[in-house]
Amino acid sequence: MKTCKHLSLRLIRGKGSVRAQDLVTEFDYSPATARSYLAYLTRQDLLHRTSAGHALTARGQDRLHFFEVVGCGNPDCPCCEKKTGHYTCPTCAYELPRAQAALKPVWDTPFFTRAAGVYCPFCHGQIFSEAQASFLCLAKE
């Protein structure tokens, strides 16, 4: 049985840290499969070992944020909306058409500095950071 990484990372974020028994309980895995899956996520640098179990790394948190904004690669994932031609703003749920998404440069004013990234035209919240936008190969504005 293949686990949806999105569901697993959400479980780990919700609990703070997990052990193999948590995956056995949640996803009905065998203990060996649960341990193997945690090791797999650790090798991908999405988790790290703590005294309480496995917890998300910064990369794991970034991946989870990416899943929440763009959606994961699993078309049957119950956490993701249908894969459409839009990026959804995590702040206001505005659907930005993919063709209009562009990487905006750093904007420095006397009052504030806005980091480079893709921003919602409705609420001006950040949809993607500069690194995520370059990963998605979005054009620069």
N, C-alpha and C positions, 0 to 999 in steps of 0.2 A: 504494500500500500504506500502510495506516495503522499507525503505531507505537503500541504500548502505552506510555504515558508512564511507567507503573510500571517496566517493564523498562528503559527508557532511564535513568531516574533511579538505579536499582539499579546499572546498568553504570557510570555516572559516579561513584557513591559508591565502588564497588569499585576503580576505577582511580585515583581521586583527581581526575583531569582527563582529558578526551578531546578529540580532534580529529575532524574529519569522517571521516578515514580509519578511525578506530575504529568508527564507525557503519557504514561501508561493509563492513568486515570482519565485524562482528557480525550486522548485519541484512540484508546483501546489498543495500544501497541503491546508487544511483548517487551519485557525488560531489556533484552539484548538490543532490540530495534531502537528503543528509546535512547539507550546509551550511545549507540552508533550514530543516531541522528544528532545528538548533542555534540558529539565529537566532530561530526561533519560541519556543523555550524561554527564550532570553535576554530576549525582549520580555515574556514572562510573569513575569520576575524570578525564575526558578527557577535560572538559570545566570548566571555572570559570566565575562568574559574574563580569562585570566591568561596569563603568558608560556608556560606549558605547555599551554594549550588552554582549554577551558571547564570550570569547576568549579561545584559546587553553592553556591548562596547559602543564607542562613539560611532563607529562605522555601522553597527547594528541599528542604532537609533536613526542614522541618516537613511539607511535602507528602508526602515519602517516608515519614515517620513515620505520617502520617495514612493513607496507603495500606496500611502494614503493620498498622495497628490495625483499620481499618474495611474496607479493600479498595478497589480502584479501580472506576471506572464501567464498565470493560470486562468483560462477563460471561465472556469466553473467556480472561482473563488467567491464565496458568499459575502466577503468584506468589500469587494470591488464592485463598482457600478459597471454596467455594460461598457465594453470598449468602444468608444465613439471617437469622433474626430475633434474632441475637445479636451482641454486641460481644465480641471476644476479647481477653483480657488479654495484653499482650506479655510479661509476666513469667512467669506460670504457666499460660497458655493456658486459663484458666477462661472459660467462655462465659456472659457476663452477658446475660440477656434484655433486649431493647431497652425493654420496658415498665418494667423495674426500674431502668434507668439514670437517675440523677439527679445534678445538679450540686450537690456538697457545698460549703458555705461554707468560708472560711479557718478553721482550727482552731489557736488559739494557746494553748499550755500553757507552764508554766515550763521544760519539758524540750525541747520542739521546736515548730516551727511547720509546719503542713501547708497548702500552697497550695490555693486553691479548684480544684475539678476533679471528675472522675468517677473513683472508685476501685473496685478489685476487692474484693468482700466476702470473698474467700478469702485472698489474700495481702496485701491493702491497698496494692498497687502502683497507680500512677496509670495509668489507661487513656486519659483525655483531659484536656488542660489546660482552663482556663476558657474560653479563646478557641475551642478546638476544640468544646467542649460548646455554646457559644452559636452557633457555626456550624451545628451539628447540631440546634439548637432544642430542646435537652434541658431538661426542667423543673428548677427549682431545688428543693432539698430544704428 
